[in-house]
Amino acid sequence: MRAESASGGARNARPRPSVSGQVVTVLVLVILTGFSGLLGATAVQRLVTDLTATQTSVTAQVIGEDTERVMEGNSRNRHWVEYRTVSVDYPTANGTQRAVVRSDDARVGASVTAWVDDGTDEVRLDQPSPPDLWQWIWAVVFVGLTIAFAWGLVVVVRNRPRASISE
């Protein structure tokens, strides 16, 4: 009787395939895909916003100046920094608008060229520049990482061991 239970036990005691390694791999790939997808979507959204933004050049009148105090630095080195700001009046389709912008060289009473963002109505005194190389790099890198992680996730899930029914 002992021999039967030993042989019966040996026949039924097959080692189970390990799925814990695959489960961990799938979870890590899901997290990495989601994180890189979020960063990629943010980078692409900022790049597209910068590429499609339109600015209108207007002549603005500097009518006053002030200072703006801003806390800058990191957690170990916080300090107050003062920036010079000027108030400018500029023409729009609805009349004259006023904005406060940072400027070190615009003098009160002077006429300056200002750029007004058509989408956000943000006013700036320096000429807008196109997206820089790093914006393109981050967008391409994070989209590529997201595709690679998603592809790896598909490969791992499709190649998982399947349970055999014929036994």
URJOFEN-V589520 format. One record per pair of residues at least 12 apart in sequence whose ideal C-beta (glycine too) atoms are under 10 Angstrom apart, sorted by sequence separation. I is the first residue (numbers start at 0). J is the second residue. D is the distance in whole Angstrom. If there is no record, write none. Layout:
i = (I,I)
j = (J,J)
d = (D,D)
This chain:
i = (68,69,86,87,112,113,114,67,68,69,85,86,87,100,111,112,114,67,68,84,85,86,112,66,67,84,85,87,98,66,67,84,85,65,66,67,84,85,98,65,66,83,84,85,87,64,65,82,83,85,96,105,64,65,82,83,85,104,63,64,65,82,83,84,85,86,100,102,103,63,64,83,85,87,89,98,100,101,102,62,63,87,89,98,99,100,101,102,61,62,63,85,87,89,91,96,98,100,101,61,62,63,88,89,90,97,98,100,59,60,61,62,85,87,89,96,98,59,60,61,59,60,58,59,60,91,57,59,60,58,59,57,58,67,69,57,89,55,57,63,65,67,60,62,64,87,55,59,63,59,60,87,59,64,57,59,61,85,59,61,64,64,64,61,63,61,62,63,59,61,62,60,61,60,61,60,61,59,60,61,59,60,58,59,61,58,59,60,57,58,59,57,58,59,56,57,59,56,57,55,56,57,54,55,56,54,55,53,54,55,53,54,55,53,54,59,61,52,53,54,52,53,57,59,52,51,52,54,54,52,54,48,56,48,56,54,54,53,52,52,49,52,49,50,49,50,49,48,49,47,46,50,45,49,50,46,45,46,42,43,46,47,42,45,46,42,45,46,42,43,44,42,43,41,42,43,41,42,39,40,42,43,38,39,42,43,38,39,41,42,39,40,38,39,40,38,39,37,38,39,35,36,39,40,35,36,38,39,34,35,38,39,35,36,37,35,36,34,35,36,34,35,32,33,35,36,31,32,35,36,31,32,34,35,32,33,31,32,33,31,32,30,31,32,28,29,32,28,29,31,32,27,28,31,28,28,29,27,28,27,28,25,28,24,25,28,24,27,28,25,24,25,24,21,25,21,24,21,22,21,21,18,18,16,17,16,16,16,13)
j = (80,81,98,99,124,125,126,80,81,82,98,99,100,113,124,125,127,81,82,98,99,100,126,81,82,99,100,102,113,82,83,100,101,82,83,84,101,102,115,83,84,101,102,103,105,83,84,101,102,104,115,124,84,85,102,103,105,124,84,85,86,103,104,105,106,107,121,123,124,85,86,105,107,109,111,120,122,123,124,85,86,110,112,121,122,123,124,125,85,86,87,109,111,113,115,120,122,124,125,86,87,88,113,114,115,122,123,125,85,86,87,88,111,113,115,122,124,86,87,88,87,88,87,88,89,120,87,89,90,89,90,89,90,99,101,90,122,89,91,97,99,101,95,97,99,122,91,95,99,96,97,124,97,102,96,98,100,124,100,102,105,106,107,105,107,106,107,108,105,107,108,107,108,108,109,109,110,109,110,111,110,111,110,111,113,111,112,113,111,112,113,112,113,114,112,113,115,113,114,113,114,115,113,114,115,114,115,114,115,116,115,116,117,116,117,122,124,116,117,118,117,118,122,124,118,118,119,121,122,121,123,118,126,119,127,126,127,127,127,129,127,130,128,129,129,130,130,130,131,130,130,134,130,134,135,134,134,135,133,134,137,138,134,137,138,135,138,139,136,137,138,137,138,137,138,139,138,139,137,138,140,141,137,138,141,142,138,139,141,142,140,141,140,141,142,141,142,141,142,143,140,141,144,145,141,142,144,145,141,142,145,146,143,144,145,144,145,144,145,146,145,146,144,145,147,148,144,145,148,149,145,146,148,149,147,148,147,148,149,148,149,148,149,150,147,148,151,148,149,151,152,148,149,152,150,151,152,151,152,152,153,151,154,151,152,155,152,155,156,155,155,156,156,155,159,156,159,158,159,159,160,159,160,159,160,160,161,162,166)
d = (7,8,7,8,7,10,7,9,5,6,9,5,6,8,6,10,6,7,8,10,7,8,8,5,5,5,6,9,8,7,8,7,8,10,6,5,5,5,8,8,7,7,7,10,8,6,5,5,7,10,8,6,7,8,9,6,5,9,9,5,7,8,9,10,8,9,9,9,10,7,7,9,7,10,9,8,6,9,5,8,4,10,10,8,9,6,8,9,5,5,9,9,7,5,8,8,4,6,9,7,7,10,10,10,10,9,9,9,9,10,6,6,8,6,7,8,10,10,7,8,4,5,10,6,8,8,9,4,9,7,8,5,8,8,10,6,7,10,8,9,7,7,9,8,10,7,9,10,9,9,10,8,9,8,10,8,10,8,9,8,8,8,6,5,6,6,7,10,9,5,8,10,6,8,5,8,8,9,6,6,7,8,6,5,10,7,7,10,10,6,4,8,8,10,6,5,9,8,8,9,6,6,9,7,8,4,5,10,6,8,10,5,6,8,7,8,9,6,5,9,8,7,9,8,6,8,8,9,10,9,8,8,9,10,10,9,5,9,7,10,9,10,9,8,7,6,4,9,9,9,6,9,8,7,10,5,7,7,10,10,8,9,7,9,5,9,8,9,9,9,9,4,5,9,4,9,9,9,8,10,8,8,8,7,5,7,10,9,8,8,8,8,9,3,9,5,5,9,9,8,9,8,7,9,5,9,8,5,9,8,8,9,9,9,9,4,4,9,5,9,9,9,9,9,8,8,8,6,6,8,9,9,9,9,9,9,9,4,10,5,5,9,10,9,10,9,8,6,10,9,6,9,8,9,10,5,7,10,4,9,9,10,9,9,7,6,9,10,9,6,5,6,10,7,9,9,10,9,10,6,8,8,8,9,9,5,10,9,9)
